[in-house]
Amino acid sequence: GSGTGLLLAEELAVVDRALEANGLTRGDVTARAFGCLLEQARRHALEIVADAQDYAYHAARSDVQSSDLLLAAEMREDESGGGIAGAPSF
């Protein structure tokens, strides 16, 4: 549906911004490498959501609040040193 296209567009924009932050564009990486970056971004987002759900559960809430997501993202950054664990620096 149209919701899937919007989600994909947002995911592509996330990877494009990450490339730009490292002085790169899509043209600087192969299609396969871009696909791998996209998949890694999806996995990272799912891990943050899962962590946020754990934090909400720990707080005896069934709903995930923005503070749970922010804490989850902050904790992931602390674990990986500010980036995706094992990802090379550009």
PyRosetta script that sets phi, psi and omega in degrees:
from pyrosetta import init, pose_from_sequence

init()
pose = pose_from_sequence("GSGTGLLLAEELAVVDRALEANGLTRGDVTARAFGCLLEQARRHALEIVADAQDYAYHAARSDVQSSDLLLAAEMREDESGGGIAGAPSF")
pose.set_psi(1, -178.3)
pose.set_omega(1, -178.8)
pose.set_phi(2, -68.3)
pose.set_psi(2, -26.5)
pose.set_omega(2, 177.2)
pose.set_phi(3, -64.1)
pose.set_psi(3, -35.8)
pose.set_omega(3, 178.5)
pose.set_phi(4, -66.1)
pose.set_psi(4, -40.5)
pose.set_omega(4, 179.0)
pose.set_phi(5, -64.3)
pose.set_psi(5, -38.6)
pose.set_omega(5, 178.3)
pose.set_phi(6, -66.0)
pose.set_psi(6, -42.7)
pose.set_omega(6, 179.0)
pose.set_phi(7, -62.0)
pose.set_psi(7, -45.3)
pose.set_omega(7, 179.0)
pose.set_phi(8, -61.7)
pose.set_psi(8, -42.3)
pose.set_omega(8, 179.1)
pose.set_phi(9, -60.3)
pose.set_psi(9, -40.7)
pose.set_omega(9, 178.7)
pose.set_phi(10, -67.7)
pose.set_psi(10, -39.0)
pose.set_omega(10, 178.3)
pose.set_phi(11, -64.9)
pose.set_psi(11, -42.0)
pose.set_omega(11, 178.5)
pose.set_phi(12, -62.8)
pose.set_psi(12, -39.1)
pose.set_omega(12, 179.9)
pose.set_phi(13, -65.2)
pose.set_psi(13, -36.7)
pose.set_omega(13, 177.9)
pose.set_phi(14, -61.7)
pose.set_psi(14, -46.8)
pose.set_omega(14, -179.3)
pose.set_phi(15, -67.4)
pose.set_psi(15, -39.5)
pose.set_omega(15, 177.4)
pose.set_phi(16, -60.2)
pose.set_psi(16, -42.6)
pose.set_omega(16, 179.1)
pose.set_phi(17, -65.5)
pose.set_psi(17, -37.7)
pose.set_omega(17, 178.0)
pose.set_phi(18, -64.8)
pose.set_psi(18, -41.2)
pose.set_omega(18, 176.7)
pose.set_phi(19, -62.8)
pose.set_psi(19, -47.1)
pose.set_omega(19, 179.7)
pose.set_phi(20, -58.3)
pose.set_psi(20, -38.5)
pose.set_omega(20, -179.9)
pose.set_phi(21, -63.3)
pose.set_psi(21, -19.8)
pose.set_omega(21, 179.1)
pose.set_phi(22, -108.7)
pose.set_psi(22, 16.9)
pose.set_omega(22, 177.2)
pose.set_phi(23, 72.4)
pose.set_psi(23, 25.1)
pose.set_omega(23, -177.9)
pose.set_phi(24, -122.6)
pose.set_psi(24, 165.1)
pose.set_omega(24, 172.6)
pose.set_phi(25, -130.2)
pose.set_psi(25, 174.4)
pose.set_omega(25, 176.4)
pose.set_phi(26, -57.0)
pose.set_psi(26, -32.5)
pose.set_omega(26, -179.7)
pose.set_phi(27, -66.9)
pose.set_psi(27, -16.4)
pose.set_omega(27, -179.2)
pose.set_phi(28, -87.6)
pose.set_psi(28, -9.3)
pose.set_omega(28, -179.7)
pose.set_phi(29, -125.2)
pose.set_psi(29, 155.1)
pose.set_omega(29, 177.8)
pose.set_phi(30, -72.6)
pose.set_psi(30, 162.0)
pose.set_omega(30, 177.4)
pose.set_phi(31, -60.0)
pose.set_psi(31, -37.9)
pose.set_omega(31, 178.9)
pose.set_phi(32, -65.1)
pose.set_psi(32, -43.3)
pose.set_omega(32, 178.8)
pose.set_phi(33, -64.1)
pose.set_psi(33, -40.9)
pose.set_omega(33, 178.3)
pose.set_phi(34, -62.3)
pose.set_psi(34, -42.1)
pose.set_omega(34, 177.3)
pose.set_phi(35, -60.8)
pose.set_psi(35, -39.7)
pose.set_omega(35, 177.1)
pose.set_phi(36, -65.4)
pose.set_psi(36, -41.4)
pose.set_omega(36, 177.4)
pose.set_phi(37, -63.0)
pose.set_psi(37, -41.1)
pose.set_omega(37, 178.5)
pose.set_phi(38, -62.4)
pose.set_psi(38, -44.5)
pose.set_omega(38, 179.1)
pose.set_phi(39, -64.3)
pose.set_psi(39, -41.0)
pose.set_omega(39, 178.6)
pose.set_phi(40, -64.2)
pose.set_psi(40, -39.1)
pose.set_omega(40, 177.9)
pose.set_phi(41, -63.6)
pose.set_psi(41, -40.8)
pose.set_omega(41, 178.0)
pose.set_phi(42, -62.4)
pose.set_psi(42, -46.5)
pose.set_omega(42, -179.7)
pose.set_phi(43, -61.3)
pose.set_psi(43, -43.1)
pose.set_omega(43, -179.8)
pose.set_phi(44, -61.0)
pose.set_psi(44, -43.8)
pose.set_omega(44, 179.1)
pose.set_phi(45, -63.0)
pose.set_psi(45, -42.4)
pose.set_omega(45, 179.2)
pose.set_phi(46, -65.0)
pose.set_psi(46, -36.6)
pose.set_omega(46, 177.5)
pose.set_phi(47, -65.6)
pose.set_psi(47, -40.3)
pose.set_omega(47, 178.5)
pose.set_phi(48, -64.5)
pose.set_psi(48, -43.0)
pose.set_omega(48, 178.9)
pose.set_phi(49, -63.3)
pose.set_psi(49, -43.3)
pose.set_omega(49, 179.0)
pose.set_phi(50, -62.2)
pose.set_psi(50, -42.9)
pose.set_omega(50, 177.7)
pose.set_phi(51, -62.6)
pose.set_psi(51, -42.5)
pose.set_omega(51, 179.6)
pose.set_phi(52, -62.1)
pose.set_psi(52, -38.9)
pose.set_omega(52, 176.9)
pose.set_phi(53, -63.5)
pose.set_psi(53, -38.8)
pose.set_omega(53, 176.6)
pose.set_phi(54, -62.8)
pose.set_psi(54, -42.5)
pose.set_omega(54, 179.6)
pose.set_phi(55, -64.3)
pose.set_psi(55, -40.9)
pose.set_omega(55, 178.3)
pose.set_phi(56, -64.3)
pose.set_psi(56, -43.1)
pose.set_omega(56, 178.4)
pose.set_phi(57, -61.2)
pose.set_psi(57, -44.0)
pose.set_omega(57, 179.1)
pose.set_phi(58, -61.2)
pose.set_psi(58, -31.4)
pose.set_omega(58, 178.7)
pose.set_phi(59, -87.0)
pose.set_psi(59, 10.3)
pose.set_omega(59, 178.7)
pose.set_phi(60, 62.5)
pose.set_psi(60, 36.1)
pose.set_omega(60, 176.2)
pose.set_phi(61, -119.7)
pose.set_psi(61, 146.4)
pose.set_omega(61, 176.0)
pose.set_phi(62, -93.5)
pose.set_psi(62, -14.7)
pose.set_omega(62, -179.5)
pose.set_phi(63, -102.4)
pose.set_psi(63, 143.1)
pose.set_omega(63, 176.6)
pose.set_phi(64, -90.0)
pose.set_psi(64, 127.9)
pose.set_omega(64, 179.3)
pose.set_phi(65, -104.1)
pose.set_psi(65, 164.1)
pose.set_omega(65, -179.6)
pose.set_phi(66, -59.2)
pose.set_psi(66, -32.6)
pose.set_omega(66, 178.9)
pose.set_phi(67, -64.5)
pose.set_psi(67, -32.1)
pose.set_omega(67, 176.7)
pose.set_phi(68, -67.0)
pose.set_psi(68, -42.1)
pose.set_omega(68, 179.2)
pose.set_phi(69, -66.5)
pose.set_psi(69, -41.4)
pose.set_omega(69, 179.2)
pose.set_phi(70, -64.4)
pose.set_psi(70, -42.1)
pose.set_omega(70, 178.0)
pose.set_phi(71, -64.0)
pose.set_psi(71, -43.2)
pose.set_omega(71, 179.7)
pose.set_phi(72, -61.2)
pose.set_psi(72, -43.9)
pose.set_omega(72, 179.0)
pose.set_phi(73, -64.9)
pose.set_psi(73, -41.8)
pose.set_omega(73, -179.9)
pose.set_phi(74, -64.1)
pose.set_psi(74, -41.8)
pose.set_omega(74, -179.8)
pose.set_phi(75, -67.0)
pose.set_psi(75, -37.8)
pose.set_omega(75, 177.4)
pose.set_phi(76, -64.6)
pose.set_psi(76, -40.2)
pose.set_omega(76, 178.0)
pose.set_phi(77, -63.2)
pose.set_psi(77, -41.0)
pose.set_omega(77, 178.8)
pose.set_phi(78, -62.2)
pose.set_psi(78, -40.4)
pose.set_omega(78, -178.8)
pose.set_phi(79, -67.9)
pose.set_psi(79, -35.6)
pose.set_omega(79, -172.8)
pose.set_phi(80, -103.1)
pose.set_psi(80, 1.6)
pose.set_omega(80, -179.7)
pose.set_phi(81, 79.1)
pose.set_psi(81, 22.1)
pose.set_omega(81, 175.1)
pose.set_phi(82, 100.5)
pose.set_psi(82, 0.1)
pose.set_omega(82, 179.6)
pose.set_phi(83, -144.0)
pose.set_psi(83, -168.2)
pose.set_omega(83, 177.8)
pose.set_phi(84, -76.6)
pose.set_psi(84, 128.5)
pose.set_omega(84, -177.0)
pose.set_phi(85, -57.0)
pose.set_psi(85, 130.6)
pose.set_omega(85, 177.1)
pose.set_phi(86, 80.7)
pose.set_psi(86, -2.1)
pose.set_omega(86, -179.6)
pose.set_phi(87, -79.6)
pose.set_psi(87, 139.8)
pose.set_omega(87, 179.7)
pose.set_phi(88, -71.6)
pose.set_psi(88, 149.8)
pose.set_omega(88, 174.1)
pose.set_phi(89, -83.0)
pose.set_psi(89, 142.5)
pose.set_omega(89, 179.0)
pose.set_phi(90, -96.3)
pose.dump_pdb("model.pdb")
